[in-house]
């Protein structure tokens, strides 16, 4: 029997390590440890790099780059509803029926986005005029309307007209979104896409040459989009159910769309510069020359929306681009490495294990592969439990 000891000291760690190698995907706790210990360059580049872990059970990660593209050609422009535009609209200077005429006059078949930054609200509009405007709103593709809100602790339920805009999104633990429970001037028409253009009392924070712009707002247990997010979502032709919020704050518009990095207040860093606005009269006189992304800015628009053009422009340019997919080494290579590892352990040198660990991690990073560490750790533990006289290199 003593002659069998050298074989057992070699085979036992190898069998244990090889068995764990094949069964590891089925052991959730160890799989999570492997995921957290996997080292790759994009892990430390979180500003504009997203790691898709949807296939982590297969020990595969895909890294996406969503760095803003400064050369992205986006036909977007903000138009001011100035006095010249109001004079063209009619003698009432922006009544509901004149807004209906404005939308009919400026609407194009290829419009990708139309944003009205202030609510279409009238206290004295006739029912017929509101019905005419509602008809034009329903015919305008990708229309988003901004609403001003605040939190007054009213405990009021979410209004019916806002329910189509609510986002069925699960908010990760630790997020503290801005709260609202009151709309200052409710819209006179219905829309399936309202966005919160301003929250009274909420100051926008600066981050260098960018502003931390709220993307998500909470009304009791309901999540609503800001005007910026509603505009981005509408331009993608996506419904709110296709939004994905990862637990580390990455907000994804579908699987292949725009990615925004949010902080725990639901804010994204976007440009804070105000763009020069053209007169909306250009849309009325030469509608065919309009951009496919249009922002209409009435005089009642809150000042916080003046940078909306730059925010939408950058966000739409942050489209996910495939960077790299990290896969585990082939099983045959992993088994060969385990055999080599066990053989080297029999040298009984204290520097062997640290050297192998550095080589394995460093080699995997350089090769862009995922090396599983749990089998190596298990082999080391079992090997050290074997008696020293079981070494196959010992002379008899």
C-alpha positions, 0 to 999 in steps of 0.5 A: 500500500505505501507504494500507492501514496505517490499516485494518490498525492498526484491524482487526488488533487487533480481529480478534485480540481478537474471535477470542480472545473466542470461543475463550477457553473452549477455552484452559484456561490463560487461562480459569484466569487469567480465573477468578482475576482476576474481581472480585466482592464474595463473593470476599472474604466467605469465612466463610459465602459459597461460590462454585460454580465448576462452570460456570466453563468457561462463565464463570459463577459462582454464589454461595451464602450459608450463614449460620446461620439463627437462626430455623430451627425445628429440633426437636432435643433432648438427653436424658440417660440418668439414674437415673430412665431407667435405673430404667425400663429395668430392673434391669440399668440399661442392658443390651443387652436393655434398650437393645433395649426402649428403642429399640423404645419410643421410636422414632417413624415421623417420626424424622429423627435419633437419636444415641447418643453412646456406643458400645453395648458389652458384654463379657458380653452373650448372643448372643440379647440382642445379636441382639435389639438388632441387630434394633431398631438396624436398624429405627431410622431415621437412627441414629448411634452415637458411638465413642471413639478414639485414635492409638497407632501400632498400624498396625491395619487399619480394622475391618470394622464401620467400613467402612460409615461410611468416606467416599470423599472425596478430601482436598485437598493441605495438609489435616492431619486428626486420626489414629486407629488404635484404638477404645477400646470397640468396639460390640457391634452393627453399624451403617452410621453410626458417628461418632467422638465423641472422640479421646483426647489431642485438645483442642478449640480455641476460636474466640471463642464457638465451638469448632473441632469436628473433622469428618473423621478419618483411619484410615490411608488411610480417612476417617471422620466425627466424630459431629457430621458423621455426625449431620448427614449422616444427618439429610440422608438422604444417603450418604457418597458425596454429600459434596463437599469443595472444595479451599478447604475447603468441605464440601458435603452434596449440591448443595443441602444444608448447607455447612460451612467447614473449616480445614486440620485438617478442623475447623468453627467451631460453638457451644461452649455446652452445652445443658440436657438433659432426662431420657430418661424423658420419651421412655419415658413420653411418646414421642409428645412427643419431638423428631424429632431426638433425642440420647441421652446415656448416663452413659459419654458423653465430655464433649466431646459435651455441646455436640452439640445446638448444633453440629447445630442450627447446622450444619443451619441452614447450608443453602445459599441462592442469592445471585447468579449472575455471567454474562459479558456478551452476546457482542454487548456484548463485541464492541462494547466491543472496537471502542470500546477499539480506537478509544480506543487510537488517541487515543494517550493514556497515561491511556486504558488505565488508565481503560478497565481501571478502567471495565471492572472497576468497571462489571462489578462494579456490573452483576454481570457477568463481563468477559473481560480477556484480549482487551483485553490482547491488543488492547493488545499488538498495537496497541502493536506497530503503528507510530504512523504507522498510526493512522487519526487521522493526517492525510495 
